Amino acid sequence: MALTFAPPTANDASAEELYRMLSSTDMTTQHNAVMELASRRIDQIQPLLSDGDARVRRNAVRALRFSSVHNKCALLVSAIEDAAPEVRYEASLGVKECATIADLPLLRQAHSCSTNENVRDMLENLMNDLERE
């Protein structure tokens, strides 16, 4: 019987190691880090939304999507204006997943402030869907 060594999981990761995992080019490593980050407090996720590395920002948005933090929709709405399209895409998915009728004022404000036509269209469609419910 062969013994195999399992590398440390994201659950064992320090903040520095988690950051390294979030910025990894390996998709499995990124996924493990996202799932670990999703289980952490918002004050550990929020700073990563403005990181200089788009990969880290995208993965922080993914973590928000999987998290149960309060007011995550507001953070996701702010991320839909990110400079990186992959971050905007991930944030758009998250907003669609978490937005409720109570978020309409936030969505309206984001819609009126957005300069990105695709973001404006997504928000308009989402608001229309929520108003029909």
Order of alpha helices (4+ residues) and beta strands (2+ residues): alpha-alpha-alpha-alpha-alpha-alpha-alpha-alpha
